[in-house]
Amino acid sequence: MALLVSIFKPLVYLSLPVILLQSIAATSKTGKYYARQTLYVGTMVTVAACSIFFAAGLSIVGRKFDVNYVVAKTFYLLARNVLDLQVEVEGQEHLENARPGVLMANHQSMLDILVVGRLMPKQTSIMSKKSLQYTPLGPFMTMSGAIFIDRGNSARAIQSLNAAGELMRTRRISLWMFPEGTRTSTEVPDMRPLKKGGFHLAVQSQLPIIPIVTENYWRLYHRGVFDSGVIKVRVLPPVPTAGLATADIPDLITRVRNQMLETLREISVVPSSQASQTRTDTHTQTEQKKDPEGEKKQEEEDVNVDEGGKSSETGASSTTLESEHASVDAGESSVSLVSSASASTRSSGENGRETEEDEGMILVGRPT
């Protein structure tokens, strides 16, 4: 009996914060958001604290490249049950059939770590900037076989990529990365331009690229919202790089991004506002196609005026043209200002929300 008490007593104490946070979550939408976020981050911290032991043990037995797999699966199992979040995967066989390869996933928020936990294959490493090697995460990342890139030195960065490609080929190690280099969290499914680093690595090592597309889960998670539900993920067929050279990389980037973006829009739930706007635009276009004769008749009526009204019409036309010219100028100025504002916003957003690794890596961040 004493043995059972000694086992279950710590579990009871550990469950108290979870029960308390779940009670807070039931009080309001805001309470739910912060309570669930605390549970999610708390689960990450707990698993991270244990990961150093996983890394040490697996490194000793010569399986350091399986550390990420073990840690990821542990996190997914815990977070899935605590938060009632499921990840449904289509095409998972592509991850096994194309090993080794460069795994490229779209990136939306820290919730992507749940997707990584569900999909991370064995013998897979991550890419990271070299400065993280000298942080508290450094020992774990080193023992898990992370590939460090020195972004401040181009020559060293190229050497690191070449060494990474050789390691991937000889040890059959795959690499997981987020090629956008920053989060894209919007109501409408979209992706940012892809960084070149991972593509250079894939082409130099002649290894396939495996695109991984996570649906736009805005409905489940953004600032002020953190709900339960199912996140759909589709793993696309591998994109071969055999026979490609550096000159082919721009076309390769375009091709991979187009595939991922098309899939993202296909598997994502369309926001109600966007769907309504689409229906309105379609209806307007249909109405315009329906009555071309009416427009022609109206134009003829405008032209058929008596001779006495010509001078009046001419004066009015002159005034109208001046007015329209002013309107066009104003419109062009407005568009220019909006474009400048949009550019400034994008620049600010990209600079302000840059991830730990411009060339792509696993990261943590709150939604904006």
C-alpha atoms as a printed R data frame, in Angstrom:
    type eleno elety resid chain resno       x      y       z
1   ATOM     1    CA   MET     A     1   0.000  0.000   0.000
2   ATOM     2    CA   ALA     A     2   2.822  2.348   0.895
3   ATOM     3    CA   LEU     A     3   4.384  1.639  -2.481
4   ATOM     4    CA   LEU     A     4   1.204  2.634  -4.331
5   ATOM     5    CA   VAL     A     5   0.956  5.835  -2.294
6   ATOM     6    CA   SER     A     6   4.557  6.717  -3.086
7   ATOM     7    CA   ILE     A     7   3.830  6.244  -6.809
8   ATOM     8    CA   PHE     A     8   0.501  8.029  -7.094
9   ATOM     9    CA   LYS     A     9   1.140 10.891  -4.681
10  ATOM    10    CA   PRO     A    10   3.549 12.741  -7.035
11  ATOM    11    CA   LEU     A    11   1.104 12.185  -9.912
12  ATOM    12    CA   VAL     A    12  -1.676 13.802  -7.888
13  ATOM    13    CA   TYR     A    13   0.477 16.828  -7.127
14  ATOM    14    CA   LEU     A    14   1.476 17.118 -10.778
15  ATOM    15    CA   SER     A    15  -2.144 16.931 -11.922
16  ATOM    16    CA   LEU     A    16  -3.278 19.796  -9.678
17  ATOM    17    CA   PRO     A    17  -1.902 22.582 -11.946
18  ATOM    18    CA   VAL     A    18  -3.547 20.925 -14.952
19  ATOM    19    CA   ILE     A    19  -6.906 20.753 -13.182
20  ATOM    20    CA   LEU     A    20  -6.545 24.381 -12.049
21  ATOM    21    CA   LEU     A    21  -5.726 25.593 -15.573
22  ATOM    22    CA   GLN     A    22  -8.633 23.633 -17.041
23  ATOM    23    CA   SER     A    23 -10.934 25.315 -14.521
24  ATOM    24    CA   ILE     A    24  -9.617 28.724 -15.578
25  ATOM    25    CA   ALA     A    25 -10.112 27.781 -19.223
26  ATOM    26    CA   ALA     A    26 -13.794 27.152 -18.576
27  ATOM    27    CA   THR     A    27 -14.400 30.673 -17.240
28  ATOM    28    CA   SER     A    28 -13.981 32.711 -20.457
29  ATOM    29    CA   LYS     A    29 -12.516 32.733 -23.953
30  ATOM    30    CA   THR     A    30  -9.539 34.792 -22.774
31  ATOM    31    CA   GLY     A    31  -9.011 32.521 -19.799
32  ATOM    32    CA   LYS     A    32  -9.133 29.515 -22.090
33  ATOM    33    CA   TYR     A    33  -6.521 31.018 -24.412
34  ATOM    34    CA   TYR     A    34  -3.986 31.769 -21.685
35  ATOM    35    CA   ALA     A    35  -4.658 28.575 -19.756
36  ATOM    36    CA   ARG     A    36  -4.179 26.364 -22.807
37  ATOM    37    CA   GLN     A    37  -1.105 28.304 -23.875
38  ATOM    38    CA   THR     A    38   0.366 27.799 -20.411
39  ATOM    39    CA   LEU     A    39  -0.361 24.070 -20.650
40  ATOM    40    CA   TYR     A    40   1.243 23.893 -24.091
41  ATOM    41    CA   VAL     A    41   4.406 25.760 -23.105
42  ATOM    42    CA   GLY     A    42   4.534 23.890 -19.799
43  ATOM    43    CA   THR     A    43   4.453 20.591 -21.702
44  ATOM    44    CA   MET     A    44   7.314 21.792 -23.909
45  ATOM    45    CA   VAL     A    45   9.383 22.844 -20.896
46  ATOM    46    CA   THR     A    46   8.760 19.525 -19.160
47  ATOM    47    CA   VAL     A    47   9.796 17.489 -22.188
48  ATOM    48    CA   ALA     A    48  12.782 19.784 -22.821
49  ATOM    49    CA   ALA     A    49  13.953 19.231 -19.242
50  ATOM    50    CA   CYS     A    50  13.886 15.470 -19.798
51  ATOM    51    CA   SER     A    51  15.388 15.640 -23.282
52  ATOM    52    CA   ILE     A    52  18.930 16.105 -21.996
53  ATOM    53    CA   PHE     A    53  18.700 12.638 -20.421
54  ATOM    54    CA   PHE     A    54  17.284 11.156 -23.640
55  ATOM    55    CA   ALA     A    55  20.112 12.779 -25.594
56  ATOM    56    CA   ALA     A    56  22.811 11.545 -23.208
57  ATOM    57    CA   GLY     A    57  21.483  7.995 -23.160
58  ATOM    58    CA   LEU     A    58  21.009  7.657 -26.912
59  ATOM    59    CA   SER     A    59  24.371  9.283 -27.626
60  ATOM    60    CA   ILE     A    60  26.088  6.709 -25.449
61  ATOM    61    CA   VAL     A    61  24.548  3.838 -27.416
62  ATOM    62    CA   GLY     A    62  25.374  5.485 -30.752
63  ATOM    63    CA   ARG     A    63  21.855  6.622 -31.692
64  ATOM    64    CA   LYS     A    64  22.134 10.380 -31.286
65  ATOM    65    CA   PHE     A    65  20.247 11.025 -34.519
66  ATOM    66    CA   ASP     A    66  17.176  9.353 -32.986
67  ATOM    67    CA   VAL     A    67  17.043 11.843 -30.116
68  ATOM    68    CA   ASN     A    68  14.763 14.257 -31.985
69  ATOM    69    CA   TYR     A    69  12.421 11.373 -32.848
70  ATOM    70    CA   VAL     A    70  12.099 10.258 -29.209
71  ATOM    71    CA   VAL     A    71  11.698 13.786 -27.834
72  ATOM    72    CA   ALA     A    72   9.203 14.753 -30.559
73  ATOM    73    CA   LYS     A    73   7.030 11.672 -30.046
74  ATOM    74    CA   THR     A    74   7.054 12.181 -26.270
75  ATOM    75    CA   PHE     A    75   5.941 15.783 -26.650
76  ATOM    76    CA   TYR     A    76   3.199 14.917 -29.135
77  ATOM    77    CA   LEU     A    77   1.718 12.181 -26.945
78  ATOM    78    CA   LEU     A    78   1.598 14.479 -23.916
79  ATOM    79    CA   ALA     A    79   0.336 17.599 -25.711
80  ATOM    80    CA   ARG     A    80  -2.273 15.647 -27.692
81  ATOM    81    CA   ASN     A    81  -3.890 14.329 -24.523
82  ATOM    82    CA   VAL     A    82  -3.536 17.494 -22.449
83  ATOM    83    CA   LEU     A    83  -4.913 19.848 -25.120
84  ATOM    84    CA   ASP     A    84  -7.140 17.468 -27.136
85  ATOM    85    CA   LEU     A    85  -5.340 18.368 -30.374
86  ATOM    86    CA   GLN     A    86  -4.965 15.708 -33.070
87  ATOM    87    CA   VAL     A    87  -2.755 15.761 -36.164
88  ATOM    88    CA   GLU     A    88  -4.093 13.784 -39.131
89  ATOM    89    CA   VAL     A    89  -1.484 12.916 -41.749
90  ATOM    90    CA   GLU     A    90  -1.916 12.053 -45.415
91  ATOM    91    CA   GLY     A    91   1.018 10.682 -47.399
92  ATOM    92    CA   GLN     A    92   3.225  9.740 -44.452
93  ATOM    93    CA   GLU     A    93   4.735  6.911 -46.523
94  ATOM    94    CA   HIS     A    94   6.726  9.539 -48.454
95  ATOM    95    CA   LEU     A    95   8.765 10.272 -45.321
96  ATOM    96    CA   GLU     A    96  10.031  6.709 -45.133
97  ATOM    97    CA   ASN     A    97  10.393  5.947 -48.827
98  ATOM    98    CA   ALA     A    98  12.563  8.998 -49.585
99  ATOM    99    CA   ARG     A    99  15.049  8.773 -46.713
100 ATOM   100    CA   PRO     A   100  17.407 10.515 -46.523
101 ATOM   101    CA   GLY     A   101  16.007 13.809 -47.724
102 ATOM   102    CA   VAL     A   102  15.435 17.465 -46.908
103 ATOM   103    CA   LEU     A   103  12.068 17.862 -45.188
104 ATOM   104    CA   MET     A   104  10.553 21.301 -45.842
105 ATOM   105    CA   ALA     A   105   7.432 22.414 -43.952
106 ATOM   106    CA   ASN     A   106   5.396 25.624 -43.975
107 ATOM   107    CA   HIS     A   107   5.500 27.553 -40.711
108 ATOM   108    CA   GLN     A   108   2.648 29.327 -38.915
109 ATOM   109    CA   SER     A   109   3.260 29.414 -35.157
110 ATOM   110    CA   MET     A   110   4.670 27.512 -32.203
111 ATOM   111    CA   LEU     A   111   1.828 25.023 -32.715
112 ATOM   112    CA   ASP     A   112   3.892 23.631 -35.594
113 ATOM   113    CA   ILE     A   113   5.997 21.839 -32.974
114 ATOM   114    CA   LEU     A   114   2.976 19.584 -32.460
115 ATOM   115    CA   VAL     A   115   3.141 18.691 -36.154
116 ATOM   116    CA   VAL     A   116   6.877 18.059 -35.867
117 ATOM   117    CA   GLY     A   117   6.161 15.790 -32.907
118 ATOM   118    CA   ARG     A   118   3.654 13.787 -34.923
119 ATOM   119    CA   LEU     A   119   5.786 13.446 -38.070
120 ATOM   120    CA   MET     A   120   9.455 13.537 -37.042
121 ATOM   121    CA   PRO     A   121  11.052 10.403 -38.559
122 ATOM   122    CA   LYS     A   122  13.909  8.445 -37.046
123 ATOM   123    CA   GLN     A   123  17.422  9.429 -38.086
124 ATOM   124    CA   THR     A   124  16.437 13.068 -38.598
125 ATOM   125    CA   SER     A   125  18.289 16.193 -37.528
126 ATOM   126    CA   ILE     A   126  17.477 19.904 -37.544
127 ATOM   127    CA   MET     A   127  19.272 22.966 -38.893
128 ATOM   128    CA   SER     A   128  20.199 25.754 -36.470
129 ATOM   129    CA   LYS     A   129  22.282 28.901 -36.371
130 ATOM   130    CA   LYS     A   130  25.652 28.360 -34.754
131 ATOM   131    CA   SER     A   131  25.108 30.848 -31.918
132 ATOM   132    CA   LEU     A   132  22.600 28.451 -30.323
133 ATOM   133    CA   GLN     A   133  25.423 25.995 -29.807
134 ATOM   134    CA   TYR     A   134  26.635 28.204 -26.947
135 ATOM   135    CA   THR     A   135  23.287 28.532 -25.155
136 ATOM   136    CA   PRO     A   136  21.668 26.214 -22.582
137 ATOM   137    CA   LEU     A   137  20.153 24.378 -25.574
138 ATOM   138    CA   GLY     A   138  23.610 23.753 -27.011
139 ATOM   139    CA   PRO     A   139  24.478 20.474 -25.229
140 ATOM   140    CA   PHE     A   140  21.125 18.896 -26.138
141 ATOM   141    CA   MET     A   141  21.321 20.068 -29.758
142 ATOM   142    CA   THR     A   142  24.903 18.844 -30.097
143 ATOM   143    CA   MET     A   143  24.030 15.440 -28.678
144 ATOM   144    CA   SER     A   144  20.987 15.213 -30.968
145 ATOM   145    CA   GLY     A   145  23.146 15.817 -34.046
146 ATOM   146    CA   ALA     A   146  21.925 19.320 -34.927
147 ATOM   147    CA   ILE     A   147  23.557 20.943 -37.971
148 ATOM   148    CA   PHE     A   148  24.905 24.375 -37.030
149 ATOM   149    CA   ILE     A   149  25.244 27.072 -39.696
150 ATOM   150    CA   ASP     A   150  27.439 30.130 -39.227
151 ATOM   151    CA   ARG     A   151  25.343 32.806 -40.942
152 ATOM   152    CA   GLY     A   152  27.887 35.528 -40.203
153 ATOM   153    CA   ASN     A   153  30.535 33.900 -42.366
154 ATOM   154    CA   SER     A   154  29.552 32.853 -45.887
155 ATOM   155    CA   ALA     A   155  32.583 30.627 -46.385
156 ATOM   156    CA   ARG     A   156  31.956 28.759 -43.145
157 ATOM   157    CA   ALA     A   157  28.246 28.528 -43.900
158 ATOM   158    CA   ILE     A   158  29.006 26.893 -47.255
159 ATOM   159    CA   GLN     A   159  31.464 24.530 -45.566
160 ATOM   160    CA   SER     A   160  28.806 23.619 -42.989
161 ATOM   161    CA   LEU     A   161  26.235 22.942 -45.721
162 ATOM   162    CA   ASN     A   162  28.713 20.782 -47.648
163 ATOM   163    CA   ALA     A   163  29.591 18.860 -44.488
164 ATOM   164    CA   ALA     A   164  25.886 18.457 -43.701
165 ATOM   165    CA   GLY     A   165  25.208 17.077 -47.181
166 ATOM   166    CA   GLU     A   166  28.058 14.576 -46.851
167 ATOM   167    CA   LEU     A   167  26.815 13.504 -43.415
168 ATOM   168    CA   MET     A   168  23.280 13.069 -44.749
169 ATOM   169    CA   ARG     A   169  24.482 10.838 -47.574
170 ATOM   170    CA   THR     A   170  26.901  8.689 -45.583
171 ATOM   171    CA   ARG     A   171  24.758  8.274 -42.452
172 ATOM   172    CA   ARG     A   172  21.404  8.426 -44.270
173 ATOM   173    CA   ILE     A   173  20.294 11.341 -42.090
174 ATOM   174    CA   SER     A   174  17.312 13.476 -43.059
175 ATOM   175    CA   LEU     A   175  17.055 17.178 -42.231
176 ATOM   176    CA   TRP     A   176  13.888 18.992 -41.080
177 ATOM   177    CA   MET     A   177  13.590 22.721 -41.760
178 ATOM   178    CA   PHE     A   178  11.118 25.587 -42.235
179 ATOM   179    CA   PRO     A   179  12.318 27.247 -45.469
180 ATOM   180    CA   GLU     A   180  10.157 30.373 -45.068
181 ATOM   181    CA   GLY     A   181  12.463 31.410 -42.248
182 ATOM   182    CA   THR     A   182   9.626 33.130 -40.366
183 ATOM   183    CA   ARG     A   183   6.005 32.581 -39.362
184 ATOM   184    CA   THR     A   184   3.055 33.198 -41.661
185 ATOM   185    CA   SER     A   185  -0.057 33.370 -39.491
186 ATOM   186    CA   THR     A   186  -3.014 34.874 -41.350
187 ATOM   187    CA   GLU     A   187  -6.698 34.074 -41.743
188 ATOM   188    CA   VAL     A   188  -6.210 33.433 -45.462
189 ATOM   189    CA   PRO     A   189  -3.874 30.512 -46.347
190 ATOM   190    CA   ASP     A   190  -0.583 31.879 -47.666
191 ATOM   191    CA   MET     A   191   3.184 31.374 -47.633
192 ATOM   192    CA   ARG     A   192   6.209 33.653 -47.705
193 ATOM   193    CA   PRO     A   193   9.049 33.308 -50.232
194 ATOM   194    CA   LEU     A   194  11.339 30.355 -49.472
195 ATOM   195    CA   LYS     A   195  14.959 30.791 -48.404
196 ATOM   196    CA   LYS     A   196  17.690 29.266 -50.572
197 ATOM   197    CA   GLY     A   197  19.820 27.465 -47.967
198 ATOM   198    CA   GLY     A   198  17.910 24.201 -47.889
199 ATOM   199    CA   PHE     A   199  17.687 24.068 -51.667
200 ATOM   200    CA   HIS     A   200  21.433 24.550 -52.039
201 ATOM   201    CA   LEU     A   201  21.928 21.708 -49.564
202 ATOM   202    CA   ALA     A   202  19.504 19.422 -51.430
203 ATOM   203    CA   VAL     A   203  21.082 20.143 -54.839
204 ATOM   204    CA   GLN     A   204  24.673 19.842 -53.629
205 ATOM   205    CA   SER     A   205  23.938 16.539 -51.895
206 ATOM   206    CA   GLN     A   206  21.613 15.389 -54.738
207 ATOM   207    CA   LEU     A   207  18.992 14.411 -52.137
208 ATOM   208    CA   PRO     A   208  15.220 14.734 -52.647
209 ATOM   209    CA   ILE     A   209  13.074 17.442 -51.098
210 ATOM   210    CA   ILE     A   210   9.976 16.249 -49.239
211 ATOM   211    CA   PRO     A   211   7.419 19.080 -48.919
212 ATOM   212    CA   ILE     A   212   5.227 18.920 -45.810
213 ATOM   213    CA   VAL     A   213   2.116 21.100 -45.788
214 ATOM   214    CA   THR     A   214   0.145 21.880 -42.638
215 ATOM   215    CA   GLU     A   215  -3.318 23.317 -43.193
216 ATOM   216    CA   ASN     A   216  -4.006 26.892 -42.139
217 ATOM   217    CA   TYR     A   217  -5.187 26.357 -38.548
218 ATOM   218    CA   TRP     A   218  -6.144 29.989 -37.881
219 ATOM   219    CA   ARG     A   219  -9.592 28.791 -36.758
220 ATOM   220    CA   LEU     A   220  -7.911 26.817 -33.943
221 ATOM   221    CA   TYR     A   221  -5.034 29.066 -32.942
222 ATOM   222    CA   HIS     A   222  -4.255 32.765 -33.171
223 ATOM   223    CA   ARG     A   223  -4.045 35.600 -30.678
224 ATOM   224    CA   GLY     A   224  -6.922 35.210 -28.223
225 ATOM   225    CA   VAL     A   225  -8.005 31.819 -29.622
226 ATOM   226    CA   PHE     A   226  -6.693 28.367 -28.690
227 ATOM   227    CA   ASP     A   227  -9.235 25.600 -29.331
228 ATOM   228    CA   SER     A   228  -9.233 21.817 -29.533
229 ATOM   229    CA   GLY     A   229  -9.600 20.078 -32.861
230 ATOM   230    CA   VAL     A   230  -7.854 18.323 -35.721
231 ATOM   231    CA   ILE     A   231  -4.963 19.697 -37.777
232 ATOM   232    CA   LYS     A   232  -4.588 18.208 -41.246
233 ATOM   233    CA   VAL     A   233  -1.155 17.645 -42.742
234 ATOM   234    CA   ARG     A   234  -0.262 16.385 -46.212
235 ATOM   235    CA   VAL     A   235   3.168 15.039 -47.108
236 ATOM   236    CA   LEU     A   236   3.787 15.543 -50.830
237 ATOM   237    CA   PRO     A   237   5.729 13.158 -53.082
238 ATOM   238    CA   PRO     A   238   9.493 13.760 -53.028
239 ATOM   239    CA   VAL     A   239  10.897 16.315 -55.470
240 ATOM   240    CA   PRO     A   240  14.086 14.834 -56.971
241 ATOM   241    CA   THR     A   241  17.226 16.924 -57.295
242 ATOM   242    CA   ALA     A   242  19.384 14.346 -59.093
243 ATOM   243    CA   GLY     A   243  21.119 15.978 -62.056
244 ATOM   244    CA   LEU     A   244  20.282 19.538 -60.964
245 ATOM   245    CA   ALA     A   245  22.925 22.245 -60.625
246 ATOM   246    CA   THR     A   246  23.128 25.556 -58.781
247 ATOM   247    CA   ALA     A   247  21.644 27.353 -61.794
248 ATOM   248    CA   ASP     A   248  18.463 25.260 -61.418
249 ATOM   249    CA   ILE     A   249  17.798 26.350 -57.826
250 ATOM   250    CA   PRO     A   250  15.528 29.372 -58.587
251 ATOM   251    CA   ASP     A   251  13.229 27.205 -60.716
252 ATOM   252    CA   LEU     A   252  13.309 24.494 -58.057
253 ATOM   253    CA   ILE     A   253  12.310 26.974 -55.352
254 ATOM   254    CA   THR     A   254   9.410 28.241 -57.468
255 ATOM   255    CA   ARG     A   255   8.212 24.715 -58.233
256 ATOM   256    CA   VAL     A   256   8.299 23.545 -54.605
257 ATOM   257    CA   ARG     A   257   6.620 26.693 -53.290
258 ATOM   258    CA   ASN     A   258   3.847 26.482 -55.879
259 ATOM   259    CA   GLN     A   259   3.166 22.850 -54.954
260 ATOM   260    CA   MET     A   260   3.068 23.666 -51.253
261 ATOM   261    CA   LEU     A   261   0.892 26.766 -51.666
262 ATOM   262    CA   GLU     A   262  -1.595 24.947 -53.894
263 ATOM   263    CA   THR     A   263  -1.848 22.122 -51.367
264 ATOM   264    CA   LEU     A   264  -2.149 24.574 -48.470
265 ATOM   265    CA   ARG     A   265  -5.152 26.254 -50.077
266 ATOM   266    CA   GLU     A   266  -6.658 22.894 -50.989
267 ATOM   267    CA   ILE     A   267  -6.595 21.330 -47.518
268 ATOM   268    CA   SER     A   268  -7.323 24.478 -45.490
269 ATOM   269    CA   VAL     A   269 -10.746 25.548 -44.287
270 ATOM   270    CA   VAL     A   270 -11.752 28.669 -46.230
271 ATOM   271    CA   PRO     A   271 -12.585 31.583 -43.872
272 ATOM   272    CA   SER     A   272 -16.260 32.596 -44.035
273 ATOM   273    CA   SER     A   273 -15.358 36.193 -44.921
274 ATOM   274    CA   GLN     A   274 -13.179 35.071 -47.834
275 ATOM   275    CA   ALA     A   275 -15.842 32.641 -49.067
276 ATOM   276    CA   SER     A   276 -18.467 35.404 -48.933
277 ATOM   277    CA   GLN     A   277 -16.213 37.773 -50.891
278 ATOM   278    CA   THR     A   278 -15.559 35.068 -53.500
279 ATOM   279    CA   ARG     A   279 -19.297 34.474 -53.953
280 ATOM   280    CA   THR     A   280 -19.916 38.221 -54.317
281 ATOM   281    CA   ASP     A   281 -17.189 38.591 -56.959
282 ATOM   282    CA   THR     A   282 -18.514 35.603 -58.879
283 ATOM   283    CA   HIS     A   283 -22.063 36.967 -58.789
284 ATOM   284    CA   THR     A   284 -20.896 40.378 -60.047
285 ATOM   285    CA   GLN     A   285 -18.968 38.836 -62.927
286 ATOM   286    CA   THR     A   286 -21.974 36.695 -63.845
287 ATOM   287    CA   GLU     A   287 -24.319 39.694 -63.897
288 ATOM   288    CA   GLN     A   288 -21.919 41.630 -66.108
289 ATOM   289    CA   LYS     A   289 -21.786 38.764 -68.590
290 ATOM   290    CA   LYS     A   290 -25.576 38.421 -68.595
291 ATOM   291    CA   ASP     A   291 -26.470 41.877 -69.913
292 ATOM   292    CA   PRO     A   292 -23.931 43.153 -72.447
293 ATOM   293    CA   GLU     A   293 -26.773 44.503 -74.647
294 ATOM   294    CA   GLY     A   294 -28.000 46.698 -71.814
295 ATOM   295    CA   GLU     A   295 -24.583 48.327 -71.515
296 ATOM   296    CA   LYS     A   296 -24.456 48.904 -75.297
297 ATOM   297    CA   LYS     A   297 -27.923 50.462 -75.298
298 ATOM   298    CA   GLN     A   298 -27.001 52.787 -72.456
299 ATOM   299    CA   GLU     A   299 -23.894 53.933 -74.329
300 ATOM   300    CA   GLU     A   300 -26.002 54.715 -77.442
301 ATOM   301    CA   GLU     A   301 -28.463 56.751 -75.388
302 ATOM   302    CA   ASP     A   302 -25.622 58.781 -73.925
303 ATOM   303    CA   VAL     A   303 -24.279 59.563 -77.409
304 ATOM   304    CA   ASN     A   304 -27.685 60.475 -79.000
305 ATOM   305    CA   VAL     A   305 -28.118 64.099 -77.944
306 ATOM   306    CA   ASP     A   306 -29.483 67.070 -79.926
307 ATOM   307    CA   GLU     A   307 -27.269 69.642 -81.626
308 ATOM   308    CA   GLY     A   308 -28.321 72.356 -79.178
309 ATOM   309    CA   GLY     A   309 -26.909 70.334 -76.326
310 ATOM   310    CA   LYS     A   310 -23.542 69.730 -77.915
311 ATOM   311    CA   SER     A   311 -21.789 72.747 -76.479
312 ATOM   312    CA   SER     A   312 -23.331 72.092 -73.099
313 ATOM   313    CA   GLU     A   313 -22.296 68.451 -73.313
314 ATOM   314    CA   THR     A   314 -18.805 69.476 -74.414
315 ATOM   315    CA   GLY     A   315 -18.433 71.797 -71.449
316 ATOM   316    CA   ALA     A   316 -19.801 69.174 -69.123
317 ATOM   317    CA   SER     A   317 -17.508 66.566 -70.658
318 ATOM   318    CA   SER     A   318 -14.515 68.839 -70.158
319 ATOM   319    CA   THR     A   319 -15.444 69.353 -66.531
320 ATOM   320    CA   THR     A   320 -16.089 65.654 -66.113
321 ATOM   321    CA   LEU     A   321 -12.758 64.736 -67.664
322 ATOM   322    CA   GLU     A   322 -10.945 67.132 -65.358
323 ATOM   323    CA   SER     A   323 -12.827 65.651 -62.433
324 ATOM   324    CA   GLU     A   324 -12.062 62.110 -63.562
325 ATOM   325    CA   HIS     A   325  -8.409 63.047 -64.077
326 ATOM   326    CA   ALA     A   326  -8.261 64.369 -60.528
327 ATOM   327    CA   SER     A   327  -9.984 61.241 -59.286
328 ATOM   328    CA   VAL     A   328  -7.513 59.027 -61.097
329 ATOM   329    CA   ASP     A   329  -4.591 60.988 -59.667
330 ATOM   330    CA   ALA     A   330  -6.078 60.677 -56.212
331 ATOM   331    CA   GLY     A   331  -6.707 57.012 -56.755
332 ATOM   332    CA   GLU     A   332  -3.169 56.423 -57.931
333 ATOM   333    CA   SER     A   333  -1.852 58.321 -54.937
334 ATOM   334    CA   SER     A   334  -4.017 56.233 -52.637
335 ATOM   335    CA   VAL     A   335  -2.795 53.016 -54.202
336 ATOM   336    CA   SER     A   336   0.779 54.215 -53.924
337 ATOM   337    CA   LEU     A   337   0.318 55.077 -50.267
338 ATOM   338    CA   VAL     A   338  -1.389 51.766 -49.537
339 ATOM   339    CA   SER     A   339   1.368 49.895 -51.345
340 ATOM   340    CA   SER     A   340   4.011 51.776 -49.368
341 ATOM   341    CA   ALA     A   341   2.168 51.073 -46.134
342 ATOM   342    CA   SER     A   342   1.833 47.408 -47.060
343 ATOM   343    CA   ALA     A   343   5.515 47.203 -47.924
344 ATOM   344    CA   SER     A   344   6.425 48.856 -44.625
345 ATOM   345    CA   THR     A   345   4.139 46.484 -42.758
346 ATOM   346    CA   ARG     A   346   5.619 43.464 -44.492
347 ATOM   347    CA   SER     A   347   9.135 44.664 -43.848
348 ATOM   348    CA   SER     A   348   8.371 45.322 -40.220
349 ATOM   349    CA   GLY     A   349   6.615 42.009 -39.835
350 ATOM   350    CA   GLU     A   350   9.394 40.042 -41.413
351 ATOM   351    CA   ASN     A   351  12.086 41.768 -39.401
352 ATOM   352    CA   GLY     A   352  10.149 41.673 -36.187
353 ATOM   353    CA   ARG     A   353   9.082 38.054 -36.436
354 ATOM   354    CA   GLU     A   354  12.239 36.479 -37.771
355 ATOM   355    CA   THR     A   355  12.883 33.005 -36.478
356 ATOM   356    CA   GLU     A   356  15.894 31.490 -34.822
357 ATOM   357    CA   GLU     A   357  17.264 30.495 -38.227
358 ATOM   358    CA   ASP     A   358  16.676 32.381 -41.450
359 ATOM   359    CA   GLU     A   359  17.306 29.220 -43.424
360 ATOM   360    CA   GLY     A   360  14.724 27.299 -41.395
361 ATOM   361    CA   MET     A   361  14.496 25.490 -38.059
362 ATOM   362    CA   ILE     A   362  12.129 24.516 -35.281
363 ATOM   363    CA   LEU     A   363  11.118 27.549 -33.257
364 ATOM   364    CA   VAL     A   364   8.802 28.920 -30.635
365 ATOM   365    CA   GLY     A   365   6.761 32.122 -30.774
366 ATOM   366    CA   ARG     A   366   3.400 33.541 -29.865
367 ATOM   367    CA   PRO     A   367   0.905 34.586 -32.535
368 ATOM   368    CA   THR     A   368   0.487 38.223 -33.546
